[in-house]
Amino acid sequence: MALSAGRINKLFGTDGGVMISLYPAFPDDFEPATTPLMVTIDGLEVPLWCDRFERRGISGATATFADFDTERRAEELLGLEFRIEEPEAEDDDEFYLEDLIGFAAVAEEAGTGLKRAGTLADYYDSDANPLFELEIDGRRVLVPAVEEFIAHIDFEGRTIHLVLPQGLLTLE
């Protein structure tokens, strides 16, 4: 979805430059090399790729656009409102495994029916072998922190349910 982000106001210089007003919705982290300003010309959506973009204060900027390299061509843009594609919303499902520290944990051994309850006490980050440290019955058990072993995470209830291979929960 495109956000209304500003208006092209007047010419600036002799090389097709323009002065533009930026609306509050205009992003602070605008990347002119990767994001065009979108305008409507004769009913068509036209991307304006910035050759040069320079902020002037909070609500202003100067710009030159590819294919609009003369005053006469730039005049066609005067008065046009431009839009910017709204950045993709971040995935709400994203989290870090260390965010799970302190969650109540239920660990179940696959195929045996053995279940133990405890707390996810720590997380050890490693590319080769990330580990959860579970505290169960006053003892600490290290288990691989891999997606295959995580059956369910309840963020609101702050619980995690793990299904582990046989032998990982042996506390003897």
ROPA-85429 format. One record per residue: residue number from 0; chain; y negated, z negated, x negated of N, C-alpha, C in turn. Coordinates in steps of 0.02 Angstrom, whole numbers, m for minus. Example, Ala and Ser with C-alpha at 12.3 -4.5 7.8 and 13.67 -1.06 7.14 Angstrom:
! residues 2
{k 0	c A	n_py 284	n_pz m390	n_px m660	ca_py 225	ca_pz m390	ca_px m615	c_py 165	c_pz m390	c_px m660}
{k 1	c A	n_py 112	n_pz m354	n_px m642	ca_py 53	ca_pz m357	ca_px m684	c_py m2	c_pz m394	c_px m645}
This chain:
! residues 172
{k 0	c A	n_py 59	n_pz 0	n_px m42	ca_py 0	ca_pz 0	ca_px 0	c_py m62	c_pz 0	c_px m45}
{k 1	c A	n_py m111	n_pz 40	n_px m25	ca_py m172	ca_pz 46	ca_px m65	c_py m226	c_pz m1	c_px m39}
{k 2	c A	n_py m260	n_pz m33	n_px m86	ca_py m316	ca_pz m78	ca_px m70	c_py m381	c_pz m41	c_px m80}
{k 3	c A	n_py m428	n_pz m50	n_px m34	ca_py m495	ca_pz m23	ca_px m44	c_py m526	c_pz m63	c_px m101}
{k 4	c A	n_py m544	n_pz m29	n_px m157	ca_py m563	ca_pz m65	ca_px m217	c_py m634	c_pz m52	c_px m241}
{k 5	c A	n_py m669	n_pz m2	n_px m214	ca_py m736	ca_pz 11	ca_px m237	c_py m765	c_pz 76	c_px m210}
{k 6	c A	n_py m825	n_pz 93	n_px m235	ca_py m860	ca_pz 154	ca_px m212	c_py m894	c_pz 186	c_px m273}
{k 7	c A	n_py m893	n_pz 252	n_px m274	ca_py m926	ca_pz 290	ca_px m326	c_py m998	c_pz 301	c_px m304}
{k 8	c A	n_py m1046	n_pz 274	n_px m343	ca_py m1116	ca_pz 271	ca_px m321	c_py m1161	c_pz 327	c_px m346}
{k 9	c A	n_py m1164	n_pz 337	n_px m412	ca_py m1211	ca_pz 385	ca_px m439	c_py m1187	c_pz 411	c_px m506}
{k 10	c A	n_py m1219	n_pz 465	n_px m529	ca_py m1201	ca_pz 494	ca_px m593	c_py m1224	c_pz 449	c_px m650}
{k 11	c A	n_py m1190	n_pz 455	n_px m707	ca_py m1206	ca_pz 416	ca_px m766	c_py m1195	c_pz 462	c_px m827}
{k 12	c A	n_py m1249	n_pz 480	n_px m858	ca_py m1243	ca_pz 525	ca_px m917	c_py m1237	c_pz 597	c_px m896}
{k 13	c A	n_py m1220	n_pz 639	n_px m945	ca_py m1217	ca_pz 712	ca_px m932	c_py m1146	c_pz 739	c_px m939}
{k 14	c A	n_py m1098	n_pz 696	n_px m953	ca_py m1029	ca_pz 720	ca_px m963	c_py m983	c_pz 708	c_px m904}
{k 15	c A	n_py m1012	n_pz 701	n_px m844	ca_py m972	ca_pz 689	ca_px m785	c_py m959	c_pz 616	c_px m770}
{k 16	c A	n_py m994	n_pz 572	n_px m805	ca_py m985	ca_pz 500	ca_px m794	c_py m1016	c_pz 478	c_px m728}
{k 17	c A	n_py m989	n_pz 425	n_px m701	ca_py m1015	ca_pz 397	ca_px m638	c_py m1020	c_pz 322	c_px m644}
{k 18	c A	n_py m1063	n_pz 293	n_px m603	ca_py m1068	ca_pz 221	ca_px m596	c_py m1031	c_pz 203	c_px m531}
{k 19	c A	n_py m993	n_pz 151	n_px m534	ca_py m955	ca_pz 131	ca_px m475	c_py m965	c_pz 57	c_px m460}
{k 20	c A	n_py m962	n_pz 41	n_px m396	ca_py m964	ca_pz m29	ca_px m373	c_py m892	c_pz m50	c_px m362}
{k 21	c A	n_py m875	n_pz m110	n_px m386	ca_py m808	ca_pz m137	ca_px m378	c_py m808	c_pz m189	c_px m324}
{k 22	c A	n_py m761	n_pz m183	n_px m277	ca_py m754	ca_pz m232	ca_px m224	c_py m716	c_pz m293	c_px m252}
{k 23	c A	n_py m720	n_pz m350	n_px m218	ca_py m684	ca_pz m409	ca_px m242	c_py m609	c_pz m397	c_px m250}
{k 24	c A	n_py m580	n_pz m351	n_px m213	ca_py m508	ca_pz m337	ca_px m219	c_py m489	c_pz m300	c_px m283}
{k 25	c A	n_py m539	n_pz m274	n_px m319	ca_py m525	ca_pz m237	ca_px m380	c_py m492	c_pz m283	c_px m431}
{k 26	c A	n_py m434	n_pz m264	n_px m459	ca_py m398	ca_pz m309	ca_px m504	c_py m433	c_pz m320	c_px m571}
{k 27	c A	n_py m431	n_pz m381	n_px m595	ca_py m460	ca_pz m397	ca_px m661	c_py m421	c_pz m364	c_px m717}
{k 28	c A	n_py m356	n_pz m354	n_px m706	ca_py m314	ca_pz m326	ca_px m758	c_py m301	c_pz m251	c_px m749}
{k 29	c A	n_py m350	n_pz m215	n_px m722	ca_py m345	ca_pz m143	ca_px m711	c_py m329	c_pz m106	c_px m776}
{k 30	c A	n_py m277	n_pz m64	n_px m774	ca_py m256	ca_pz m24	ca_px m831	c_py m271	c_pz 50	c_px m816}
{k 31	c A	n_py m328	n_pz 77	n_px m839	ca_py m346	ca_pz 145	ca_px m822	c_py m296	c_pz 197	c_px m846}
{k 32	c A	n_py m259	n_pz 183	n_px m899	ca_py m212	ca_pz 232	ca_px m925	c_py m151	c_pz 241	c_px m880}
{k 33	c A	n_py m135	n_pz 190	n_px m840	ca_py m74	ca_pz 193	ca_px m799	c_py m87	c_pz 190	c_px m724}
{k 34	c A	n_py m149	n_pz 178	n_px m704	ca_py m164	ca_pz 171	ca_px m632	c_py m222	c_pz 216	c_px m613}
{k 35	c A	n_py m211	n_pz 264	n_px m569	ca_py m268	ca_pz 306	ca_px m547	c_py m308	c_pz 272	c_px m491}
{k 36	c A	n_py m370	n_pz 293	n_px m484	ca_py m410	ca_pz 275	ca_px m426	c_py m396	c_pz 329	c_px m374}
{k 37	c A	n_py m379	n_pz 311	n_px m314	ca_py m361	ca_pz 360	ca_px m263	c_py m421	c_pz 371	c_px m216}
{k 38	c A	n_py m439	n_pz 434	n_px m206	ca_py m493	ca_pz 452	ca_px m159	c_py m466	c_pz 504	c_px m110}
{k 39	c A	n_py m502	n_pz 511	n_px m55	ca_py m483	ca_pz 563	ca_px m6	c_py m536	c_pz 618	c_px m9}
{k 40	c A	n_py m514	n_pz 678	n_px m25	ca_py m559	ca_pz 736	ca_px m28	c_py m530	c_pz 788	c_px 19}
{k 41	c A	n_py m569	n_pz 810	n_px 68	ca_py m547	ca_pz 859	ca_px 118	c_py m481	c_pz 839	c_px 150}
{k 42	c A	n_py m472	n_pz 774	n_px 164	ca_py m412	ca_pz 751	ca_px 199	c_py m352	c_pz 742	c_px 153}
{k 43	c A	n_py m359	n_pz 755	n_px 89	ca_py m303	ca_pz 748	ca_px 43	c_py m313	c_pz 688	c_px m4}
{k 44	c A	n_py m259	n_pz 653	n_px m18	ca_py m260	ca_pz 598	ca_px m66	c_py m262	c_pz 628	c_px m136}
{k 45	c A	n_py m313	n_pz 610	n_px m175	ca_py m322	ca_pz 637	ca_px m242	c_py m324	c_pz 579	c_px m292}
{k 46	c A	n_py m281	n_pz 581	n_px m343	ca_py m284	ca_pz 529	ca_px m394	c_py m338	c_pz 546	c_px m446}
{k 47	c A	n_py m380	n_pz 498	n_px m462	ca_py m430	ca_pz 507	ca_px m515	c_py m406	c_pz 467	c_px m576}
{k 48	c A	n_py m387	n_pz 503	n_px m628	ca_py m365	ca_pz 470	ca_px m690	c_py m425	c_pz 460	c_px m735}
{k 49	c A	n_py m437	n_pz 398	n_px m755	ca_py m495	ca_pz 382	ca_px m796	c_py m484	c_pz 403	c_px m869}
{k 50	c A	n_py m531	n_pz 444	n_px m894	ca_py m533	ca_pz 457	ca_px m966	c_py m567	c_pz 399	c_px m1002}
{k 51	c A	n_py m616	n_pz 370	n_px m967	ca_py m652	ca_pz 313	ca_px m993	c_py m668	c_pz 266	c_px m934}
{k 52	c A	n_py m660	n_pz 202	n_px m946	ca_py m676	ca_pz 152	ca_px m894	c_py m705	c_pz 92	c_px m930}
{k 53	c A	n_py m766	n_pz 74	n_px m911	ca_py m799	ca_pz 17	ca_px m944	c_py m832	c_pz m27	c_px m891}
{k 54	c A	n_py m811	n_pz m89	n_px m889	ca_py m841	ca_pz m136	ca_px m841	c_py m913	c_pz m150	c_px m859}
{k 55	c A	n_py m954	n_pz m159	n_px m808	ca_py m1024	ca_pz m179	ca_px m815	c_py m1034	c_pz m238	c_px m769}
{k 56	c A	n_py m1024	n_pz m297	n_px m796	ca_py m1030	ca_pz m358	ca_px m755	c_py m969	c_pz m367	c_px m711}
{k 57	c A	n_py m976	n_pz m408	n_px m660	ca_py m920	ca_pz m425	ca_px m617	c_py m905	c_pz m370	c_px m567}
{k 58	c A	n_py m957	n_pz m338	n_px m540	ca_py m945	ca_pz m292	ca_px m485	c_py m966	c_pz m220	c_px m500}
{k 59	c A	n_py m970	n_pz m202	n_px m563	ca_py m989	ca_pz m134	ca_px m580	c_py m949	c_pz m107	c_px m638}
{k 60	c A	n_py m950	n_pz m41	n_px m645	ca_py m916	ca_pz m8	ca_px m701	c_py m943	c_pz 62	c_px m708}
{k 61	c A	n_py m931	n_pz 92	n_px m766	ca_py m944	ca_pz 163	ca_px m776	c_py m876	c_pz 194	c_px m790}
{k 62	c A	n_py m870	n_pz 258	n_px m771	ca_py m806	ca_pz 292	ca_px m782	c_py m817	c_pz 367	c_px m789}
{k 63	c A	n_py m772	n_pz 398	n_px m825	ca_py m766	ca_pz 471	ca_px m825	c_py m694	c_pz 486	c_px m806}
{k 64	c A	n_py m684	n_pz 543	n_px m773	ca_py m618	ca_pz 560	ca_px m747	c_py m595	c_pz 627	c_px m775}
{k 65	c A	n_py m530	n_pz 633	n_px m785	ca_py m501	ca_pz 696	ca_px m805	c_py m516	c_pz 747	c_px m750}
{k 66	c A	n_py m531	n_pz 808	n_px m768	ca_py m546	ca_pz 863	ca_px m722	c_py m615	c_pz 858	c_px m688}
{k 67	c A	n_py m653	n_pz 806	n_px m703	ca_py m721	ca_pz 800	ca_px m676	c_py m767	c_pz 788	c_px m736}
{k 68	c A	n_py m772	n_pz 840	n_px m779	ca_py m805	ca_pz 832	ca_px m844	c_py m876	c_pz 859	c_px m848}
{k 69	c A	n_py m905	n_pz 877	n_px m790	ca_py m975	ca_pz 899	ca_px m789	c_py m1011	c_pz 862	c_px m733}
{k 70	c A	n_py m1078	n_pz 862	n_px m738	ca_py m1117	ca_pz 829	ca_px m685	c_py m1102	c_pz 860	c_px m617}
{k 71	c A	n_py m1099	n_pz 926	n_px m616	ca_py m1088	ca_pz 961	ca_px m553	c_py m1022	c_pz 941	c_px m521}
{k 72	c A	n_py m968	n_pz 938	n_px m561	ca_py m903	ca_pz 917	ca_px m534	c_py m905	c_pz 844	c_px m512}
{k 73	c A	n_py m938	n_pz 802	n_px m551	ca_py m941	ca_pz 730	ca_px m535	c_py m980	c_pz 718	c_px m470}
{k 74	c A	n_py m1028	n_pz 761	n_px m454	ca_py m1067	ca_pz 754	ca_px m392	c_py m1022	c_pz 755	c_px m331}
{k 75	c A	n_py m966	n_pz 790	n_px m335	ca_py m919	ca_pz 794	ca_px m279	c_py m890	c_pz 725	c_px m261}
{k 76	c A	n_py m893	n_pz 679	n_px m308	ca_py m863	ca_pz 613	ca_px m298	c_py m912	c_pz 562	c_px m271}
{k 77	c A	n_py m976	n_pz 577	n_px m273	ca_py m1027	ca_pz 528	ca_px m253	c_py m1017	c_pz 506	c_px m181}
{k 78	c A	n_py m1020	n_pz 441	n_px m170	ca_py m1014	ca_pz 412	ca_px m103	c_py m942	c_pz 400	c_px m81}
{k 79	c A	n_py m894	n_pz 422	n_px m120	ca_py m824	ca_pz 413	ca_px m100	c_py m801	c_pz 342	c_px m115}
{k 80	c A	n_py m763	n_pz 315	n_px m69	ca_py m731	ca_pz 251	ca_px m79	c_py m663	c_pz 264	c_px m112}
{k 81	c A	n_py m645	n_pz 222	n_px m160	ca_py m579	ca_pz 232	ca_px m192	c_py m534	c_pz 172	c_px m179}
{k 82	c A	n_py m470	n_pz 187	n_px m186	ca_py m419	ca_pz 137	ca_px m174	c_py m376	c_pz 131	c_px m237}
{k 83	c A	n_py m342	n_pz 75	n_px m243	ca_py m294	ca_pz 64	ca_px m297	c_py m230	c_pz 40	c_px m265}
{k 84	c A	n_py m173	n_pz 66	n_px m289	ca_py m109	ca_pz 43	ca_px m263	c_py m102	c_pz m31	c_px m277}
{k 85	c A	n_py m84	n_pz m67	n_px m225	ca_py m74	ca_pz m139	ca_px m231	c_py m13	c_pz m151	c_px m274}
{k 86	c A	n_py m19	n_pz m197	n_px m323	ca_py 39	ca_pz m209	ca_px m366	c_py 98	c_pz m235	c_px m326}
{k 87	c A	n_py 158	n_pz m217	n_px m349	ca_py 219	ca_pz m240	ca_px m316	c_py 220	c_pz m317	c_px m316}
{k 88	c A	n_py 238	n_pz m345	n_px m259	ca_py 244	ca_pz m418	ca_px m255	c_py 301	c_pz m440	c_px m299}
{k 89	c A	n_py 292	n_pz m495	n_px m333	ca_py 345	ca_pz m520	ca_px m376	c_py 404	c_pz m542	c_px m332}
{k 90	c A	n_py 461	n_pz m534	n_px m359	ca_py 523	ca_pz m552	ca_px m324	c_py 524	c_pz m627	c_px m314}
{k 91	c A	n_py 525	n_pz m648	n_px m250	ca_py 525	ca_pz m720	ca_px m235	c_py 590	c_pz m753	c_px m255}
{k 92	c A	n_py 643	n_pz m714	n_px m266	ca_py 707	ca_pz m741	ca_px m285	c_py 711	c_pz m758	c_px m359}
{k 93	c A	n_py 660	n_pz m739	n_px m397	ca_py 662	ca_pz m750	ca_px m469	c_py 650	c_pz m823	c_px m486}
{k 94	c A	n_py 690	n_pz m849	n_px m532	ca_py 682	ca_pz m918	ca_px m555	c_py 711	c_pz m922	c_px m624}
{k 95	c A	n_py 699	n_pz m977	n_px m658	ca_py 727	ca_pz m990	ca_px m723	c_py 781	c_pz m1043	c_px m716}
{k 96	c A	n_py 834	n_pz m1036	n_px m756	ca_py 889	ca_pz m1084	ca_px m750	c_py 867	c_pz m1155	c_px m766}
{k 97	c A	n_py 818	n_pz m1163	n_px m810	ca_py 794	ca_pz m1230	ca_px m824	c_py 759	c_pz m1262	c_px m763}
{k 98	c A	n_py 741	n_pz m1221	n_px m714	ca_py 712	ca_pz m1248	ca_px m651	c_py 764	c_pz m1288	c_px m612}
{k 99	c A	n_py 828	n_pz m1279	n_px m628	ca_py 882	ca_pz m1313	ca_px m592	c_py 896	c_pz m1384	c_px m618}
{k 100	c A	n_py 866	n_pz m1402	n_px m674	ca_py 877	ca_pz m1469	ca_px m702	c_py 856	c_pz m1521	c_px m650}
{k 101	c A	n_py 900	n_pz m1570	n_px m639	ca_py 886	ca_pz m1622	ca_px m591	c_py 918	c_pz m1609	c_px m523}
{k 102	c A	n_py 943	n_pz m1548	n_px m511	ca_py 975	ca_pz m1533	ca_px m447	c_py 1040	c_pz m1572	c_px m442}
{k 103	c A	n_py 1058	n_pz m1592	n_px m380	ca_py 1124	ca_pz m1620	ca_px m367	c_py 1173	c_pz m1562	c_px m375}
{k 104	c A	n_py 1229	n_pz m1577	n_px m408	ca_py 1278	ca_pz m1525	ca_px m422	c_py 1345	c_pz m1542	c_px m391}
{k 105	c A	n_py 1376	n_pz m1492	n_px m360	ca_py 1445	ca_pz m1499	ca_px m338	c_py 1484	c_pz m1446	c_px m378}
{k 106	c A	n_py 1531	n_pz m1469	n_px m418	ca_py 1571	ca_pz m1424	ca_px m459	c_py 1643	c_pz m1425	c_px m431}
{k 107	c A	n_py 1669	n_pz m1365	n_px m421	ca_py 1735	ca_pz m1357	ca_px m391	c_py 1778	c_pz m1316	c_px m439}
{k 108	c A	n_py 1839	n_pz m1338	n_px m451	ca_py 1884	ca_pz m1298	ca_px m492	c_py 1920	c_pz m1248	c_px m448}
{k 109	c A	n_py 1915	n_pz m1185	n_px m466	ca_py 1946	ca_pz m1132	ca_px m427	c_py 2021	c_pz m1142	c_px m423}
{k 110	c A	n_py 2049	n_pz m1135	n_px m364	ca_py 2120	ca_pz m1137	ca_px m354	c_py 2152	c_pz m1206	c_px m350}
{k 111	c A	n_py 2115	n_pz m1258	n_px m369	ca_py 2145	ca_pz m1326	ca_px m369	c_py 2119	c_pz m1370	c_px m313}
{k 112	c A	n_py 2060	n_pz m1352	n_px m286	ca_py 2031	ca_pz m1394	ca_px m234	c_py 1994	c_pz m1455	c_px m262}
{k 113	c A	n_py 1998	n_pz m1465	n_px m329	ca_py 1964	ca_pz m1522	ca_px m360	c_py 1889	c_pz m1511	c_px m357}
{k 114	c A	n_py 1853	n_pz m1560	n_px m327	ca_py 1780	ca_pz m1557	ca_px m323	c_py 1752	c_pz m1620	c_px m353}
{k 115	c A	n_py 1699	n_pz m1613	n_px m390	ca_py 1664	ca_pz m1671	ca_px m417	c_py 1589	c_pz m1663	c_px m405}
{k 116	c A	n_py 1557	n_pz m1719	n_px m389	ca_py 1485	ca_pz m1717	ca_px m376	c_py 1449	c_pz m1752	c_px m434}
{k 117	c A	n_py 1390	n_pz m1728	n_px m448	ca_py 1350	ca_pz m1758	ca_px m501	c_py 1281	c_pz m1728	c_px m502}
{k 118	c A	n_py 1253	n_pz m1723	n_px m562	ca_py 1185	ca_pz m1698	ca_px m570	c_py 1184	c_pz m1646	c_px m626}
{k 119	c A	n_py 1145	n_pz m1594	n_px m617	ca_py 1134	ca_pz m1547	ca_px m671	c_py 1082	c_pz m1579	c_px m717}
{k 120	c A	n_py 1105	n_pz m1607	n_px m773	ca_py 1063	ca_pz m1648	ca_px m815	c_py 1022	c_pz m1609	c_px m865}
{k 121	c A	n_py 1047	n_pz m1550	n_px m887	ca_py 1010	ca_pz m1513	ca_px m938	c_py 1033	c_pz m1440	c_px m938}
{k 122	c A	n_py 995	n_pz m1399	n_px m972	ca_py 1011	ca_pz m1328	ca_px m980	c_py 998	c_pz m1310	c_px m1053}
{k 123	c A	n_py 1046	n_pz m1279	n_px m1084	ca_py 1040	ca_pz m1257	ca_px m1154	c_py 1039	c_pz m1181	c_px m1155}
{k 124	c A	n_py 981	n_pz m1154	n_px m1173	ca_py 972	ca_pz m1081	ca_px m1173	c_py 998	c_pz m1051	c_px m1237}
{k 125	c A	n_py 1039	n_pz m1001	n_px m1230	ca_py 1067	ca_pz m965	ca_px m1287	c_py 1087	c_pz m896	c_px m1263}
{k 126	c A	n_py 1071	n_pz m845	n_px m1301	ca_py 1091	ca_pz m777	ca_px m1281	c_py 1167	c_pz m771	c_px m1281}
{k 127	c A	n_py 1199	n_pz m804	n_px m1328	ca_py 1272	ca_pz m798	ca_px m1334	c_py 1309	c_pz m840	c_px m1283}
{k 128	c A	n_py 1284	n_pz m901	n_px m1269	ca_py 1321	ca_pz m946	ca_px m1226	c_py 1275	c_pz m998	c_px m1193}
{k 129	c A	n_py 1238	n_pz m978	n_px m1141	ca_py 1196	ca_pz m1028	ca_px m1107	c_py 1240	c_pz m1079	c_px m1071}
{k 130	c A	n_py 1219	n_pz m1142	n_px m1072	ca_py 1260	ca_pz m1195	ca_px m1044	c_py 1221	c_pz m1240	c_px m997}
{k 131	c A	n_py 1255	n_pz m1263	n_px m943	ca_py 1230	ca_pz m1317	ca_px m902	c_py 1264	c_pz m1381	c_px m928}
{k 132	c A	n_py 1226	n_pz m1435	n_px m928	ca_py 1256	ca_pz m1501	ca_px m941	c_py 1257	c_pz m1538	c_px m875}
{k 133	c A	n_py 1318	n_pz m1551	n_px m852	ca_py 1327	ca_pz m1588	ca_px m789	c_py 1342	c_pz m1660	c_px m805}
{k 134	c A	n_py 1312	n_pz m1706	n_px m767	ca_py 1330	ca_pz m1776	ca_px m772	c_py 1371	c_pz m1793	c_px m711}
{k 135	c A	n_py 1436	n_pz m1807	n_px m724	ca_py 1483	ca_pz m1821	ca_px m670	c_py 1519	c_pz m1886	c_px m687}
{k 136	c A	n_py 1518	n_pz m1934	n_px m642	ca_py 1552	ca_pz m1998	ca_px m651	c_py 1532	c_pz m2031	c_px m717}
{k 137	c A	n_py 1469	n_pz m2028	n_px m736	ca_py 1444	ca_pz m2060	ca_px m797	c_py 1461	c_pz m2022	c_px m861}
{k 138	c A	n_py 1492	n_pz m1966	n_px m856	ca_py 1510	ca_pz m1926	ca_px m915	c_py 1472	c_pz m1860	c_px m914}
{k 139	c A	n_py 1463	n_pz m1831	n_px m973	ca_py 1429	ca_pz m1767	ca_px m979	c_py 1480	c_pz m1712	c_px m991}
{k 140	c A	n_py 1474	n_pz m1657	n_px m953	ca_py 1519	ca_pz m1600	ca_px m959	c_py 1477	c_pz m1537	c_px m969}
{k 141	c A	n_py 1493	n_pz m1497	n_px m1019	ca_py 1459	ca_pz m1434	ca_px m1029	c_py 1498	c_pz m1378	c_px m996}
{k 142	c A	n_py 1463	n_pz m1337	n_px m956	ca_py 1495	ca_pz m1280	ca_px m924	c_py 1450	c_pz m1219	c_px m935}
{k 143	c A	n_py 1481	n_pz m1160	n_px m940	ca_py 1441	ca_pz m1099	ca_px m949	c_py 1392	c_pz m1089	c_px m891}
{k 144	c A	n_py 1330	n_pz m1072	n_px m908	ca_py 1279	ca_pz m1059	ca_px m857	c_py 1277	c_pz m984	c_px m845}
{k 145	c A	n_py 1327	n_pz m960	n_px m809	ca_py 1332	ca_pz m888	ca_px m795	c_py 1334	c_pz m877	c_px m720}
{k 146	c A	n_py 1310	n_pz m820	n_px m700	ca_py 1304	ca_pz m803	ca_px m629	c_py 1372	c_pz m806	c_px m593}
{k 147	c A	n_py 1425	n_pz m788	n_px m628	ca_py 1492	ca_pz m787	ca_px m596	c_py 1514	c_pz m856	c_px m572}
{k 148	c A	n_py 1488	n_pz m910	n_px m603	ca_py 1509	ca_pz m977	ca_px m585	c_py 1463	c_pz m1010	c_px m533}
{k 149	c A	n_py 1406	n_pz m979	n_px m518	ca_py 1359	ca_pz m1008	ca_px m470	c_py 1375	c_pz m981	c_px m401}
{k 150	c A	n_py 1401	n_pz m1025	n_px m358	ca_py 1419	ca_pz m1004	ca_px m290	c_py 1359	c_pz m1004	c_px m243}
{k 151	c A	n_py 1315	n_pz m1055	n_px m251	ca_py 1258	ca_pz m1061	ca_px m205	c_py 1206	c_pz m1107	c_px m236}
{k 152	c A	n_py 1143	n_pz m1089	n_px m225	ca_py 1087	ca_pz m1133	ca_px m245	c_py 1044	c_pz m1144	c_px m184}
{k 153	c A	n_py 1031	n_pz m1207	n_px m168	ca_py 987	ca_pz m1225	ca_px m112	c_py 924	c_pz m1255	c_px m144}
{k 154	c A	n_py 871	n_pz m1214	n_px m148	ca_py 810	ca_pz m1237	ca_px m180	c_py 774	c_pz m1291	c_px m141}
{k 155	c A	n_py 775	n_pz m1286	n_px m74	ca_py 743	ca_pz m1337	ca_px m34	c_py 779	c_pz m1403	c_px m38}
{k 156	c A	n_py 846	n_pz m1401	n_px m35	ca_py 886	ca_pz m1462	ca_px m38	c_py 900	c_pz m1484	c_px m110}
{k 157	c A	n_py 879	n_pz m1443	n_px m159	ca_py 888	ca_pz m1457	ca_px m230	c_py 960	c_pz m1471	c_px m247}
{k 158	c A	n_py 1005	n_pz m1425	n_px m225	ca_py 1076	ca_pz m1431	ca_px m241	c_py 1101	c_pz m1365	c_px m268}
{k 159	c A	n_py 1153	n_pz m1370	n_px m310	ca_py 1187	ca_pz m1311	ca_px m337	c_py 1262	c_pz m1322	c_px m328}
{k 160	c A	n_py 1297	n_pz m1270	n_px m308	ca_py 1370	ca_pz m1272	ca_px m300	c_py 1399	c_pz m1224	c_px m351}
{k 161	c A	n_py 1442	n_pz m1250	n_px m394	ca_py 1474	ca_pz m1211	ca_px m446	c_py 1549	c_pz m1206	c_px m432}
{k 162	c A	n_py 1578	n_pz m1147	n_px m443	ca_py 1650	ca_pz m1138	ca_px m439	c_py 1672	c_pz m1118	c_px m510}
{k 163	c A	n_py 1711	n_pz m1163	n_px m541	ca_py 1727	ca_pz m1156	ca_px m612	c_py 1801	c_pz m1140	c_px m622}
{k 164	c A	n_py 1819	n_pz m1109	n_px m678	ca_py 1890	ca_pz m1098	ca_px m693	c_py 1927	c_pz m1165	c_px m704}
{k 165	c A	n_py 1991	n_pz m1163	n_px m695	ca_py 2032	ca_pz m1223	ca_px m703	c_py 2024	c_pz m1251	c_px m773}
{k 166	c A	n_py 2020	n_pz m1318	n_px m778	ca_py 2017	ca_pz m1352	ca_px m842	c_py 1948	c_pz m1371	c_px m864}
{k 167	c A	n_py 1895	n_pz m1343	n_px m836	ca_py 1827	ca_pz m1359	ca_px m858	c_py 1803	c_pz m1426	c_px m833}
{k 168	c A	n_py 1833	n_pz m1452	n_px m780	ca_py 1810	ca_pz m1516	ca_px m753	c_py 1853	c_pz m1575	c_px m776}
{k 169	c A	n_py 1901	n_pz m1562	n_px m819	ca_py 1944	ca_pz m1617	ca_px m842	c_py 1902	c_pz m1666	c_px m882}
{k 170	c A	n_py 1901	n_pz m1728	n_px m858	ca_py 1859	ca_pz m1779	ca_px m890	c_py 1900	c_pz m1827	c_px m933}
{k 171	c A	n_py 1965	n_pz m1816	n_px m937	ca_py 2008	ca_pz m1861	ca_px m977	c_py 1993	c_pz m1853	c_px m1051}
